């Protein structure tokens, strides 16, 4: 069976349901992608590499993963830590603003836990490893290069690596540090799944085609670049193809990119070419942004 492992952080999500009410759910960019990937192709074996606490919210979180069919065999435990929390605000166009409480997040220790437990050998059994810029940014600074080296070695050993830059500037000590990681991962990853907004900040380029050409210059082998309501650009190693997204009435863009990534990767793992996979990703993302929350009901 084809196995996928997503690496990252699952958090407690609070989103408004009225003037004086909040809904509690569990979400996080890499976890969201794992869920949408599993929903898109239930036959795939999907796991999540992270760290949680042993508190009631951590236990509820793990129950939510299992309900989605996401395996927690590489989700380690640190009883001294708890999950991060974030609050979503959305404007009239569905654009979101996040407020985070994550400085003591258990997930920051994912590389330490992986190495201490001998989990790297189990991770190496994955056919595809997915992570984002956030997955790396939450690590202690001295663990960034070891994490990239680990991924490079796993790629050389046969695992495919997929990477979404998913920039959160507040998590990085400087723009240069975030760009360094993009440049390093461009040479490590088999698939890069950026947004136009992220590449505007990381590369200083506004036009999606210029951004894609820059990625190719960095050594990217395959990429799907999403550009909000504009065309999605797909590079398959030979040419750049533009795809128009289906119309969507956005209520909440949380999870739009994560759902695109999940559907794209699921399609690629089951035989679709990059352009066809991107079409499936765009179709799912259009449905997701029309509903509140990063994870819409299954």
SEDRENLO-156663 format. One record per residue (C-alpha): residue number from 1; residue in one letter; chain; x, y, z. Coordinates in steps of 0.05 Angstrom, whole numbers, plus 5000, padded with zeros to 4 digits. Example, Ala and Ser with C-alpha at 12.3 -4.5 7.8 and 13.67 -1.06 7.14 Angstrom:
BEGIN
1 / a / A / 5246 / 4910 / 5156
2 / s / A / 5273 / 4979 / 5143
# end
This chain:
BEGIN
1 / x / A / 5000 / 5000 / 5000
2 / x / A / 5025 / 5070 / 4983
3 / x / A / 5043 / 5108 / 5047
4 / x / A / 5044 / 5183 / 5057
5 / x / A / 5071 / 5219 / 5118
6 / x / A / 5055 / 5292 / 5131
7 / x / A / 5100 / 5329 / 5179
8 / x / A / 5077 / 5389 / 5219
9 / x / A / 5032 / 5417 / 5273
10 / x / A / 4960 / 5406 / 5289
11 / x / A / 4929 / 5461 / 5331
12 / x / A / 4865 / 5478 / 5367
13 / x / A / 4825 / 5521 / 5319
14 / x / A / 4775 / 5572 / 5345
15 / x / A / 4730 / 5604 / 5293
16 / x / A / 4671 / 5652 / 5304
17 / x / A / 4600 / 5626 / 5294
18 / x / A / 4566 / 5689 / 5318
19 / x / A / 4578 / 5753 / 5357
20 / x / A / 4591 / 5717 / 5423
21 / x / A / 4606 / 5645 / 5402
22 / x / A / 4667 / 5606 / 5379
23 / x / A / 4672 / 5536 / 5350
24 / x / A / 4730 / 5491 / 5370
25 / x / A / 4761 / 5445 / 5319
26 / x / A / 4830 / 5417 / 5303
27 / x / A / 4870 / 5441 / 5243
28 / x / A / 4939 / 5460 / 5218
29 / x / A / 4967 / 5466 / 5148
30 / x / A / 5003 / 5400 / 5141
31 / x / A / 4949 / 5363 / 5180
32 / x / A / 4895 / 5394 / 5136
33 / x / A / 4932 / 5369 / 5074
34 / x / A / 4937 / 5299 / 5105
35 / x / A / 4862 / 5298 / 5117
36 / x / A / 4843 / 5322 / 5047
37 / x / A / 4893 / 5274 / 5016
38 / x / A / 4861 / 5216 / 5054
39 / x / A / 4791 / 5238 / 5036
40 / x / A / 4811 / 5245 / 4963
41 / x / A / 4840 / 5174 / 4959
42 / x / A / 4817 / 5133 / 5020
43 / x / A / 4859 / 5073 / 4997
44 / x / A / 4923 / 5111 / 5011
45 / x / A / 4956 / 5101 / 5079
46 / x / A / 4965 / 5170 / 5109
47 / x / A / 5003 / 5185 / 5173
48 / x / A / 5020 / 5248 / 5212
49 / x / A / 5088 / 5262 / 5243
50 / x / A / 5084 / 5311 / 5301
51 / x / A / 5085 / 5315 / 5377
52 / x / A / 5027 / 5325 / 5424
53 / x / A / 5018 / 5329 / 5499
54 / x / A / 4977 / 5282 / 5543
55 / x / A / 4925 / 5335 / 5563
56 / x / A / 4851 / 5328 / 5545
57 / x / A / 4857 / 5371 / 5483
58 / x / A / 4915 / 5329 / 5457
59 / x / A / 4874 / 5266 / 5468
60 / x / A / 4814 / 5296 / 5432
61 / x / A / 4860 / 5317 / 5376
62 / x / A / 4885 / 5246 / 5366
63 / x / A / 4814 / 5220 / 5366
64 / x / A / 4798 / 5269 / 5310
65 / x / A / 4857 / 5243 / 5269
66 / x / A / 4834 / 5172 / 5277
67 / x / A / 4764 / 5191 / 5256
68 / x / A / 4793 / 5219 / 5192
69 / x / A / 4834 / 5156 / 5180
70 / x / A / 4900 / 5191 / 5194
71 / x / A / 4950 / 5145 / 5229
72 / x / A / 4986 / 5171 / 5291
73 / x / A / 5042 / 5120 / 5294
74 / x / A / 5093 / 5176 / 5284
75 / x / A / 5058 / 5225 / 5329
76 / x / A / 5102 / 5227 / 5391
77 / x / A / 5084 / 5249 / 5461
78 / x / A / 5114 / 5301 / 5507
79 / x / A / 5075 / 5304 / 5572
80 / x / A / 5106 / 5372 / 5590
81 / x / A / 5077 / 5407 / 5529
82 / x / A / 5008 / 5424 / 5501
83 / x / A / 4979 / 5440 / 5432
84 / x / A / 4982 / 5508 / 5401
85 / x / A / 4918 / 5548 / 5392
86 / x / A / 4896 / 5598 / 5339
87 / x / A / 4836 / 5642 / 5326
88 / x / A / 4810 / 5657 / 5256
89 / x / A / 4780 / 5724 / 5235
90 / x / A / 4752 / 5732 / 5165
91 / x / A / 4733 / 5795 / 5126
92 / x / A / 4674 / 5805 / 5078
93 / x / A / 4713 / 5771 / 5021
94 / x / A / 4730 / 5710 / 5063
95 / x / A / 4803 / 5730 / 5071
96 / x / A / 4829 / 5707 / 5138
97 / x / A / 4872 / 5734 / 5193
98 / x / A / 4902 / 5688 / 5245
99 / x / A / 4919 / 5701 / 5318
100 / x / A / 4966 / 5648 / 5347
101 / x / A / 4987 / 5622 / 5415
102 / x / A / 5040 / 5571 / 5399
103 / x / A / 5107 / 5588 / 5433
104 / x / A / 5103 / 5526 / 5477
105 / x / A / 5073 / 5480 / 5424
106 / x / A / 5092 / 5406 / 5432
107 / x / A / 5099 / 5401 / 5356
108 / x / A / 5162 / 5443 / 5358
109 / x / A / 5198 / 5380 / 5382
110 / x / A / 5181 / 5335 / 5323
111 / x / A / 5253 / 5326 / 5298
112 / x / A / 5281 / 5313 / 5368
113 / x / A / 5226 / 5262 / 5381
114 / x / A / 5237 / 5229 / 5314
115 / x / A / 5312 / 5221 / 5325
116 / x / A / 5306 / 5199 / 5398
117 / x / A / 5255 / 5145 / 5382
118 / x / A / 5290 / 5117 / 5321
119 / x / A / 5231 / 5140 / 5281
120 / x / A / 5273 / 5160 / 5220
121 / x / A / 5274 / 5088 / 5199
122 / x / A / 5198 / 5085 / 5201
123 / x / A / 5193 / 5152 / 5164
124 / x / A / 5239 / 5123 / 5110
125 / x / A / 5184 / 5072 / 5093
126 / x / A / 5141 / 5129 / 5066
127 / x / A / 5130 / 5133 / 4992
128 / x / A / 5116 / 5208 / 4998
129 / x / A / 5135 / 5257 / 5053
130 / x / A / 5098 / 5323 / 5055
131 / x / A / 5115 / 5384 / 5096
132 / x / A / 5110 / 5460 / 5094
133 / x / A / 5150 / 5520 / 5112
134 / x / A / 5113 / 5521 / 5178
135 / x / A / 5135 / 5450 / 5193
136 / x / A / 5207 / 5475 / 5189
137 / x / A / 5196 / 5545 / 5219
138 / x / A / 5170 / 5518 / 5285
139 / x / A / 5235 / 5479 / 5297
140 / x / A / 5290 / 5509 / 5341
141 / x / A / 5337 / 5547 / 5294
142 / x / A / 5394 / 5498 / 5304
143 / x / A / 5351 / 5441 / 5278
144 / x / A / 5334 / 5471 / 5211
145 / x / A / 5395 / 5446 / 5173
146 / x / A / 5392 / 5376 / 5205
147 / x / A / 5318 / 5372 / 5185
148 / x / A / 5334 / 5391 / 5112
149 / x / A / 5392 / 5342 / 5112
150 / x / A / 5346 / 5287 / 5137
151 / x / A / 5296 / 5301 / 5081
152 / x / A / 5352 / 5303 / 5030
153 / x / A / 5375 / 5235 / 5053
154 / x / A / 5305 / 5206 / 5052
155 / x / A / 5296 / 5232 / 4981
156 / x / A / 5361 / 5200 / 4958
157 / x / A / 5337 / 5135 / 4990
158 / x / A / 5275 / 5134 / 4947
159 / x / A / 5221 / 5174 / 4983
160 / x / A / 5187 / 5230 / 4944
161 / x / A / 5186 / 5297 / 4980
162 / x / A / 5131 / 5349 / 4971
163 / x / A / 5139 / 5419 / 5000
164 / x / A / 5093 / 5480 / 5007
165 / x / A / 5132 / 5542 / 5028
166 / x / A / 5070 / 5569 / 5065
167 / x / A / 5105 / 5631 / 5092
168 / x / A / 5088 / 5657 / 5162
169 / x / A / 5137 / 5715 / 5171
170 / x / A / 5128 / 5719 / 5246
171 / x / A / 5157 / 5648 / 5253
172 / x / A / 5223 / 5667 / 5218
173 / x / A / 5280 / 5708 / 5247
174 / x / A / 5287 / 5745 / 5180
175 / x / A / 5262 / 5743 / 5108
176 / x / A / 5330 / 5718 / 5088
177 / x / A / 5323 / 5657 / 5133
178 / x / A / 5256 / 5639 / 5101
179 / x / A / 5284 / 5648 / 5031
180 / x / A / 5344 / 5604 / 5048
181 / x / A / 5297 / 5548 / 5066
182 / x / A / 5258 / 5556 / 5001
183 / x / A / 5322 / 5554 / 4961
184 / x / A / 5346 / 5492 / 4999
185 / x / A / 5280 / 5456 / 4993
186 / x / A / 5275 / 5472 / 4918
187 / x / A / 5334 / 5425 / 4908
188 / x / A / 5308 / 5372 / 4957
189 / x / A / 5234 / 5368 / 4940
190 / x / A / 5205 / 5329 / 4881
191 / x / A / 5143 / 5373 / 4882
192 / x / A / 5137 / 5446 / 4905
193 / x / A / 5067 / 5474 / 4918
194 / x / A / 5073 / 5550 / 4930
195 / x / A / 5023 / 5606 / 4929
196 / x / A / 5033 / 5671 / 4891
197 / x / A / 5029 / 5710 / 4956
198 / x / A / 5085 / 5670 / 4988
199 / x / A / 5131 / 5677 / 4928
200 / x / A / 5118 / 5752 / 4925
201 / x / A / 5147 / 5757 / 4995
202 / x / A / 5202 / 5705 / 4986
203 / x / A / 5227 / 5722 / 4916
204 / x / A / 5205 / 5795 / 4908
205 / x / A / 5168 / 5778 / 4843
206 / x / A / 5095 / 5794 / 4829
207 / x / A / 5080 / 5759 / 4764
208 / x / A / 5065 / 5684 / 4772
209 / x / A / 5103 / 5666 / 4708
210 / x / A / 5164 / 5702 / 4733
211 / x / A / 5156 / 5666 / 4799
212 / x / A / 5152 / 5599 / 4764
213 / x / A / 5213 / 5613 / 4722
214 / x / A / 5251 / 5632 / 4785
215 / x / A / 5231 / 5566 / 4817
216 / x / A / 5255 / 5528 / 4756
217 / x / A / 5320 / 5566 / 4761
218 / x / A / 5327 / 5542 / 4833
219 / x / A / 5322 / 5470 / 4809
220 / x / A / 5249 / 5454 / 4820
221 / x / A / 5229 / 5391 / 4783
222 / x / A / 5153 / 5398 / 4789
223 / x / A / 5110 / 5454 / 4815
224 / x / A / 5038 / 5477 / 4820
225 / x / A / 5032 / 5551 / 4835
226 / x / A / 4965 / 5577 / 4859
227 / x / A / 4947 / 5650 / 4848
228 / x / A / 4882 / 5664 / 4885
229 / x / A / 4827 / 5676 / 4832
230 / x / A / 4878 / 5678 / 4775
231 / x / A / 4906 / 5620 / 4736
232 / x / A / 4942 / 5563 / 4770
233 / x / A / 5009 / 5549 / 4737
234 / x / A / 5035 / 5478 / 4733
235 / x / A / 5106 / 5458 / 4714
236 / x / A / 5114 / 5385 / 4697
237 / x / A / 5189 / 5385 / 4684
238 / x / A / 5180 / 5404 / 4611
239 / x / A / 5131 / 5461 / 4604
240 / x / A / 5087 / 5510 / 4643
241 / x / A / 5012 / 5501 / 4636
242 / x / A / 4959 / 5551 / 4660
243 / x / A / 4893 / 5526 / 4689
244 / x / A / 4835 / 5571 / 4708
245 / x / A / 4802 / 5556 / 4775
246 / x / A / 4727 / 5542 / 4778
247 / x / A / 4684 / 5600 / 4804
248 / x / A / 4676 / 5601 / 4879
249 / x / A / 4640 / 5647 / 4927
250 / x / A / 4692 / 5651 / 4982
251 / x / A / 4667 / 5651 / 5054
252 / x / A / 4733 / 5630 / 5087
253 / x / A / 4798 / 5618 / 5050
254 / x / A / 4827 / 5579 / 5108
255 / x / A / 4847 / 5511 / 5082
256 / x / A / 4841 / 5529 / 5009
257 / x / A / 4914 / 5517 / 4994
258 / x / A / 4917 / 5457 / 5040
259 / x / A / 4859 / 5423 / 5005
260 / x / A / 4890 / 5438 / 4937
261 / x / A / 4954 / 5405 / 4961
262 / x / A / 4917 / 5344 / 4988
263 / x / A / 4878 / 5332 / 4924
264 / x / A / 4938 / 5346 / 4880
265 / x / A / 4983 / 5297 / 4917
266 / x / A / 4929 / 5243 / 4920
267 / x / A / 4919 / 5249 / 4845
268 / x / A / 4994 / 5247 / 4830
269 / x / A / 5002 / 5185 / 4874
270 / x / A / 4948 / 5149 / 4836
271 / x / A / 4971 / 5163 / 4765
272 / x / A / 4948 / 5232 / 4745
273 / x / A / 4994 / 5278 / 4707
274 / x / A / 5010 / 5345 / 4741
275 / x / A / 4959 / 5386 / 4702
276 / x / A / 4903 / 5336 / 4715
277 / x / A / 4923 / 5334 / 4789
278 / x / A / 4920 / 5409 / 4793
279 / x / A / 4850 / 5410 / 4763
280 / x / A / 4828 / 5363 / 4818
281 / x / A / 4862 / 5407 / 4870
282 / x / A / 4827 / 5470 / 4843
283 / x / A / 4759 / 5436 / 4844
284 / x / A / 4766 / 5415 / 4917
285 / x / A / 4794 / 5482 / 4939
286 / x / A / 4734 / 5517 / 4907
287 / x / A / 4688 / 5476 / 4950
288 / x / A / 4729 / 5486 / 5013
289 / x / A / 4732 / 5562 / 5011
290 / x / A / 4656 / 5566 / 5005
291 / x / A / 4649 / 5539 / 5076
292 / x / A / 4677 / 5564 / 5142
293 / x / A / 4737 / 5531 / 5175
294 / x / A / 4800 / 5499 / 5148
295 / x / A / 4769 / 5430 / 5147
296 / x / A / 4699 / 5426 / 5118
297 / x / A / 4652 / 5368 / 5137
298 / x / A / 4670 / 5303 / 5102
# end
